[in-house]
Amino acid sequence: MSIAQLVRVALVLSVLLIVLSVALRCTPRAVTSLFRNPSLLARSLLSMNVLLPLFAALMVAVVELRPAIEIALVALSISPVPPFLPRKQLALVADQEYVIGLLGASSLLAIVLAPLTVELVGALSTRGFSLAPLAIAKIVAVTVLVPFLFGMIVRRVRPAFAERASPLADRIGIVLLLIAIVPLIVKLWPAMMSLLGSGTGLAIIAFTGVGLALGHMLGGPDSDHQTVLALATATRHPGVALTIAAGNFPDESLIAPALMLYLLVSAIVSAPYVRWRQNLKKRLPPAA
């Protein structure tokens, strides 16, 4: 097996283990909780699947950016919550049900919402996007739904084992993620640097900043909901985005570097918000 193949295997396993670690701690009620709160569900979908995609489409229509950056940002705005995000969200909030519910709802609805969002942004985007729903369903199933279902089954059958296994799966998943990401960054670094300039950095900063602001505002008065929706709106599933982008523009070789550049810049831009919410959580009284 080549180094590149090992990196891909480590990346997939890391995502599976991170999702599994979350699932080992949750119940079916938590996963479906958002469907019992129609107002919060509607605001979440408005933020993630309407307003940010419209902003991305308007931005690439008005600002002249590198083709790979335009494609990556629009594809990201269509994608659901990434499977590694709940780990960060869970560390920032006291009420964890919304984190699990948003991941569950976003993943379950992705096969329907992604094509609808493509139609929504199509009127504004200068680049035509089409979508194969089965391709989206496959990657969401592999990276989120299957490990989530397996983890909940284990928790149901062996709850004590699930409690012990969850932190171990999380630690191994993070180690594998680092092992996979570092070689990718090294390999793609020259291509990533070639994309800088022509407003690339500002576009990614704007995409992330607007996503954080939209999610925070539409999260409502609940502090935990604000935090979770802000990060979910600004941070999207890069695997789904790559599937969408590569499926529509197979000859664009810089899409993967563009997505990696987004992940790095977005993490830097989100850091002050994450720090603010961490400090806020420390000042709030513990949940009853």
C-alpha positions as CSV (number, residue, x, y, z in Angstrom):
1,M,0.0,0.0,0.0
2,S,1.4,3.4,-1.0
3,I,1.8,6.4,1.4
4,A,-1.1,8.2,-0.3
5,Q,-3.4,5.2,0.2
6,L,-2.3,5.0,3.9
7,V,-3.1,8.6,4.4
8,R,-6.6,8.2,2.9
9,V,-7.3,5.1,5.1
10,A,-6.1,7.0,8.2
11,L,-8.3,10.0,7.3
12,V,-11.4,7.8,6.8
13,L,-10.7,5.8,10.0
14,S,-10.2,9.0,12.0
15,V,-13.6,10.4,10.9
16,L,-15.3,7.2,11.7
17,L,-13.8,6.9,15.1
18,I,-14.6,10.6,16.0
19,V,-18.2,10.1,15.1
20,L,-18.3,6.8,16.8
21,S,-17.0,8.4,20.0
22,V,-19.9,10.9,20.0
23,A,-22.5,8.2,19.2
24,L,-21.3,6.0,22.0
25,R,-22.5,8.8,24.4
26,C,-25.9,9.6,22.9
27,T,-29.4,8.2,22.5
28,P,-31.8,8.0,19.6
29,R,-33.8,10.7,21.3
30,A,-30.9,13.1,21.2
31,V,-30.2,12.4,17.5
32,T,-33.8,13.2,16.5
33,S,-34.3,16.0,19.1
34,L,-34.2,18.8,16.5
35,F,-37.2,17.4,14.7
36,R,-39.2,18.0,17.9
37,N,-38.3,21.7,17.9
38,P,-39.6,23.0,14.5
39,S,-38.7,26.6,15.2
40,L,-35.0,25.8,15.9
41,L,-34.9,23.4,13.0
42,A,-36.2,26.0,10.6
43,R,-33.7,28.7,11.9
44,S,-30.9,26.2,11.6
45,L,-31.8,25.3,8.0
46,L,-32.3,28.9,7.1
47,S,-28.8,29.8,8.4
48,M,-27.0,26.8,6.9
49,N,-28.9,26.0,3.7
50,V,-30.3,29.3,2.6
51,L,-28.5,32.4,3.8
52,L,-24.9,31.3,3.7
53,P,-25.3,29.6,0.2
54,L,-26.9,32.8,-1.0
55,F,-24.0,34.9,0.4
56,A,-21.4,32.5,-1.2
57,A,-23.2,32.7,-4.6
58,L,-23.4,36.5,-4.4
59,M,-19.8,36.9,-3.4
60,V,-18.4,34.8,-6.3
61,A,-20.7,36.6,-8.7
62,V,-19.6,40.0,-7.6
63,V,-15.9,39.4,-6.7
64,E,-13.5,38.0,-9.3
65,L,-11.8,35.0,-7.6
66,R,-9.7,32.1,-8.7
67,P,-12.0,29.4,-10.2
68,A,-11.0,26.8,-7.7
69,I,-11.8,29.1,-4.8
70,E,-15.2,30.1,-6.3
71,I,-16.1,26.4,-6.8
72,A,-14.9,25.4,-3.3
73,L,-16.8,28.1,-1.5
74,V,-20.1,27.4,-3.3
75,A,-19.7,23.7,-2.8
76,L,-18.9,24.1,0.9
77,S,-22.0,26.3,1.4
78,I,-24.1,23.4,0.1
79,S,-22.5,20.7,2.3
80,P,-23.8,19.5,5.7
81,V,-22.1,19.7,9.1
82,P,-18.7,18.0,9.1
83,P,-18.4,14.8,11.3
84,F,-15.4,16.2,13.2
85,L,-17.2,19.4,14.3
86,P,-19.4,18.0,17.1
87,R,-16.3,17.3,19.1
88,K,-15.4,21.0,19.3
89,Q,-19.1,22.0,19.9
90,L,-19.5,19.6,22.7
91,A,-16.6,21.1,24.5
92,L,-18.2,24.6,24.3
93,V,-21.7,24.0,25.5
94,A,-23.5,22.7,28.6
95,D,-26.7,21.4,26.8
96,Q,-25.3,18.9,24.3
97,E,-28.6,17.7,22.8
98,Y,-28.6,20.4,20.1
99,V,-25.1,19.4,18.9
100,I,-26.2,15.8,18.4
101,G,-29.6,16.8,16.9
102,L,-28.1,19.2,14.4
103,L,-25.6,16.6,13.2
104,G,-28.4,14.0,12.9
105,A,-30.8,16.3,11.1
106,S,-28.2,17.8,8.8
107,S,-27.0,14.3,7.8
108,L,-30.4,12.8,7.4
109,L,-31.7,15.7,5.3
110,A,-28.5,16.2,3.2
111,I,-29.7,14.1,0.3
112,V,-32.8,16.3,0.0
113,L,-31.4,19.7,1.1
114,A,-28.2,19.6,-1.1
115,P,-30.0,19.4,-4.4
116,L,-32.5,22.1,-3.3
117,T,-29.7,24.3,-2.3
118,V,-28.0,23.8,-5.6
119,E,-31.2,25.0,-7.3
120,L,-31.3,28.0,-5.0
121,V,-27.7,29.2,-5.7
122,G,-28.0,28.3,-9.4
123,A,-29.8,31.6,-10.1
124,L,-27.0,33.7,-8.7
125,S,-23.8,31.6,-9.3
126,T,-21.9,32.2,-12.5
127,R,-20.9,28.5,-12.4
128,G,-23.5,25.8,-13.2
129,F,-23.7,23.1,-10.5
130,S,-25.5,19.8,-10.8
131,L,-25.8,17.2,-8.1
132,A,-25.9,13.4,-7.9
133,P,-27.9,12.8,-4.7
134,L,-26.7,9.2,-4.4
135,A,-23.1,10.4,-4.3
136,I,-24.0,12.7,-1.4
137,A,-26.0,10.0,0.4
138,K,-23.0,7.6,0.1
139,I,-20.4,9.9,1.7
140,V,-22.8,11.1,4.4
141,A,-23.7,7.5,5.2
142,V,-20.1,6.3,5.4
143,T,-18.8,9.2,7.4
144,V,-21.7,9.9,9.7
145,L,-24.8,7.7,9.6
146,V,-23.2,4.2,9.7
147,P,-20.8,5.0,12.6
148,F,-23.5,6.9,14.4
149,L,-26.0,4.0,14.2
150,F,-23.3,1.5,15.2
151,G,-22.3,3.6,18.2
152,M,-25.9,3.9,19.4
153,I,-26.5,0.2,19.1
154,V,-23.4,-0.5,21.2
155,R,-24.6,2.0,23.8
156,R,-28.0,0.3,23.9
157,V,-26.6,-3.2,24.3
158,R,-23.4,-2.4,26.4
159,P,-23.8,1.0,28.0
160,A,-20.9,0.6,30.5
161,F,-18.6,-0.5,27.7
162,A,-19.8,2.4,25.5
163,E,-18.9,4.9,28.3
164,R,-15.3,3.5,28.5
165,A,-14.8,3.1,24.8
166,S,-16.0,6.7,23.8
167,P,-12.9,8.6,25.1
168,L,-10.5,6.0,23.7
169,A,-12.2,6.1,20.2
170,D,-12.0,9.9,20.3
171,R,-8.3,10.0,21.2
172,I,-7.3,7.4,18.5
173,G,-9.5,9.3,16.0
174,I,-7.7,12.6,16.7
175,V,-4.3,11.0,16.4
176,L,-5.1,9.4,13.1
177,L,-6.6,12.7,11.9
178,L,-3.3,14.5,12.6
179,I,-1.3,11.7,11.0
180,A,-3.4,12.1,7.9
181,I,-3.7,15.9,7.7
182,V,0.0,16.7,8.1
183,P,1.2,14.8,5.0
184,L,-1.8,16.3,3.0
185,I,-0.8,19.8,4.0
186,V,2.9,19.2,3.1
187,K,1.9,17.7,-0.3
188,L,-0.7,20.4,-1.1
189,W,1.2,23.4,0.4
190,P,2.7,24.7,-2.9
191,A,-0.7,24.5,-4.6
192,M,-2.4,26.1,-1.6
193,M,0.1,29.0,-1.6
194,S,-0.4,29.5,-5.4
195,L,-4.1,30.2,-4.7
196,L,-3.3,33.1,-2.4
197,G,-3.8,36.6,-3.8
198,S,-6.6,38.0,-5.9
199,G,-8.8,38.3,-2.8
200,T,-8.6,34.6,-1.8
201,G,-7.9,35.1,1.8
202,L,-10.5,37.9,2.2
203,A,-13.1,35.7,0.5
204,I,-12.5,32.8,2.9
205,I,-12.4,35.2,5.9
206,A,-15.7,36.7,4.7
207,F,-17.3,33.3,4.2
208,T,-16.4,32.1,7.7
209,G,-17.2,35.4,9.4
210,V,-20.6,35.7,7.8
211,G,-21.3,32.1,8.6
212,L,-20.4,32.7,12.3
213,A,-22.5,35.8,12.4
214,L,-25.6,34.2,10.7
215,G,-25.5,31.2,13.0
216,H,-25.0,33.2,16.1
217,M,-28.0,35.5,15.3
218,L,-30.3,32.7,14.3
219,G,-29.4,30.6,17.2
220,G,-31.9,32.6,19.2
221,P,-31.6,33.7,22.9
222,D,-30.0,30.4,24.0
223,S,-26.3,30.8,24.4
224,D,-25.6,27.1,23.6
225,H,-27.7,27.3,20.4
226,Q,-25.9,30.4,19.3
227,T,-22.5,28.7,19.7
228,V,-23.5,25.5,18.0
229,L,-25.2,27.0,15.0
230,A,-22.5,29.6,14.4
231,L,-19.8,26.9,14.1
232,A,-22.1,24.6,12.1
233,T,-22.9,27.4,9.6
234,A,-19.3,28.5,9.1
235,T,-17.7,25.0,9.1
236,R,-18.9,22.4,6.4
237,H,-18.1,18.9,5.4
238,P,-15.0,19.0,3.1
239,G,-15.6,15.5,1.8
240,V,-19.1,16.4,0.5
241,A,-17.8,19.6,-0.9
242,L,-15.0,17.8,-2.7
243,T,-17.6,15.3,-4.1
244,I,-19.8,18.1,-5.4
245,A,-17.0,20.2,-6.8
246,A,-15.1,17.3,-8.4
247,G,-18.3,15.9,-9.9
248,N,-19.1,19.2,-11.6
249,F,-15.5,20.3,-12.5
250,P,-13.3,17.2,-12.9
251,D,-10.7,19.2,-14.8
252,E,-10.1,21.7,-12.0
253,S,-7.0,20.4,-10.3
254,L,-6.8,23.0,-7.5
255,I,-10.1,22.2,-5.8
256,A,-8.5,19.9,-3.1
257,P,-5.9,22.6,-2.3
258,A,-8.6,25.2,-2.2
259,L,-10.6,23.1,0.3
260,M,-7.5,22.5,2.5
261,L,-6.7,26.3,2.4
262,Y,-10.3,27.0,3.5
263,L,-9.9,24.5,6.5
264,L,-6.8,26.3,7.7
265,V,-8.0,29.9,7.2
266,S,-11.4,29.1,8.6
267,A,-9.9,27.5,11.8
268,I,-7.8,30.7,12.3
269,V,-10.8,33.0,11.8
270,S,-13.0,30.9,14.1
271,A,-10.5,30.8,16.9
272,P,-11.4,34.2,18.5
273,Y,-15.1,33.2,18.5
274,V,-14.3,29.8,20.0
275,R,-12.2,31.5,22.7
276,W,-15.0,34.0,23.5
277,R,-17.6,31.2,23.8
278,Q,-15.2,29.2,26.1
279,N,-14.8,32.2,28.4
280,L,-18.6,32.7,28.4
281,K,-19.2,29.1,29.3
282,K,-16.9,29.4,32.3
283,R,-18.8,32.5,33.5
284,L,-22.3,30.9,33.2
285,P,-23.8,28.9,36.1
286,P,-23.9,25.2,35.6
287,A,-27.0,23.8,34.0
288,A,-29.6,22.4,36.4
